[in-house]
Amino acid sequence: MTSQAPQTSTILASLGQAAFVWDIGSDAMVWTDQVGAVFPDIAPEALSSGKAFSALIEPERSIRTDALAHPPLHGRDGTPYRIEYGVRSSTSAPLLWIEETGCWFAGPDGRPARAHGIVRVNNERHARDEQLLKLSRHDPLTGELNRTHLIAALAAAVAEAQRFRATCAFLLIGIDRLARINEAFGFDVADAVISEIAARIRARLRGGDVLGRFSGNKFGLILKNCTVDDMNVAAERFLARVRDDVVPTRSGPVSVTASIGAVSVPRHARSADEAINRAQEALDGVKRRRAGSFVVWRPNVERDAQRRVNIRVTDEIVTALNERRIVLAFEPVVELGSRTRAFHECLVRMEQADGRVLLAPDIVPVAERLGLIRLVDHRVLELVIAELAAAPGVELSLNISPDTTMDPDWWASIESLMRAHPGVAERLIVEITETVAIQDVDGLRGFVARLKNFGSRIAIDDFGAGYTSFRNLRKLGVDIVKIDGAFVQNIVHAADDRAFVQTLIDLSRRLGIKTVAEWVQDEASAALLHDWGCDYIQGRLIGLASAVRPWQIPSGEAATATR
């Protein structure tokens, strides 16, 4: 192509391009005059033939001949192709990325006989593509594999271990109390901690081990060819590397520890999902029991049995909700002096298919543990409002779980029900356990204020179990304090309980808060409570919870008491 006009050759060279004709039969390549401007460090003889040129190509030397292997396009003068490859003039020279666009022409036998095309340097685009590929695979903060590619690597490791009867391990490494670092120093410092911990773990890895960022404060680590003993040694090494030196940040040194949950693969995990779930389970357990340490997941017959029970109970509760077998029982609360009914506490019951009835202690803890309590609380609210609407002279109280206090759907339900049944709110008492009051006093104030705006009253249930200060009671503006029955039931015989209950009643009276003593079982206890100024009592002495609506029982008849 040296006969081409110099102007064309100059234009191509100025664009970082060169043109060629390749006679495939003889393998000779002829380039435009200024090909040296595109390949300045490559000798002319290395560009004189297809074979010589291919020797410079990375990573696949056959990429140019492979491009000519496609069937020709009929009805056209030639078959177009486009390929990308790297060219290196020597082992120490930098790689030059080339984009080649051309057309090949078939001979009489239909096989490639001639090709011509243009090559151009494409380093910038390739670098950009490489960066995009890296970003798609790696976590931008730490530079380690992101979650998607970590899981893919884990799946490959599990399959490899199964195929070759090898053993590997998957570890989840969680930075302890990272939220506190965020709050104390800011997110930039927490990010610096995460990056430093990743670097420390990386420095302890062997060749072939895989590290990735699993989530905000967790790293996933795949240890190839790793026995259980090796895993124990490696985990202790990682923990020591994290905790032994403070992390320097621009806000000062930060002391950090980590916890590790691990699982042996494929012995105790035969898929990536199973490995992740079991390592996560081990990590959660070690963080609860002793943060900063290491635990290996192992089979547990009792745990597996409990999970089967959880599945069954979950199904039973959901089915009971759908079939309207969640019902109420009513326990009386009486004015202590006159023994007249003040209100009734509504307790949840679940009727079973065989006719048995599960009581609140059998339902509520399980529902809370399994995340079903919100559904139960919604149903109880509907039932209580329906009872209040049907019996205008009745006052009822209901307990709500901690999660319900912040549930917007519960608020939407109660607002809708209050609007649909005017006059009901004033006869409703909402009982909140003292544990909730302790955990978030400021957040609970809004909850209490909204209920009181409806006209409802607020009671703190099981008061004394959590030692809430009376200052918090005043801040919340509660109407009733229900003294935990664990302190009430032995006041006749236990001086400490007597002193405690008497003090609670006295302080509540000074704050203008009514008191209810729970679990009152005998007249001697009732007499003491009366002398101390307690307002209401409930318990065995007065009558246990009954599925029968007490206000519908004719005078002189007694309801069957159940608990």
Buried (B, 14 or more C-beta within 10 A) or exposed (E): BEEEEEEEBBEBBEEEBBBBBBBBEEBEBBBBBBBBBBBEEBEEEBBBBBEBBBEBBEEEBEBBEEBBEEEBEEEEEBBEBEBBBBBBBEEEEEBBBBBBBBBBBBEEEEEBBBBBBBBBBBBEEBEEEEEEEEEEBBBEEBBBBBBEBBBBBBBEBBBBBEEEEBBBBBBBBBBBBBEEBBEEBBEEBBBBBBBBBBEBBBEBBEEEBBBBBBEEBBBBBBBBBBBBEBBBEBBEEBBEBBBEEEBEBEEEEBEBBBBBBBBBBBEBBBBBEBBBBBBBBBBBBBBEEEEBBBBBBEEEEEEEEEEEEEEEBBEBBEEBBEEEBBBBBBBBBBBBEEEEBBBBBBBBBBBEEEEEBBBBEBBBEBBBEBEBBBBBBBBBBBBBBBBBBEBEEBBBBBBBBBBBBBBEEBBEBBEEBBEEBEEBBEBBBBBBBBEBBBEBBEEBBEBBEEBBEBEBBBBBBBBBBBEBEBEBBEBBEBBBBBBBBEBBBBBBEEEEBBEBBBEBBEBBBEEEBBBBBBBBBEEEBBEBBBEBEBBBBBBEBBBBBBBBBBBEEEEEEEBEBBE
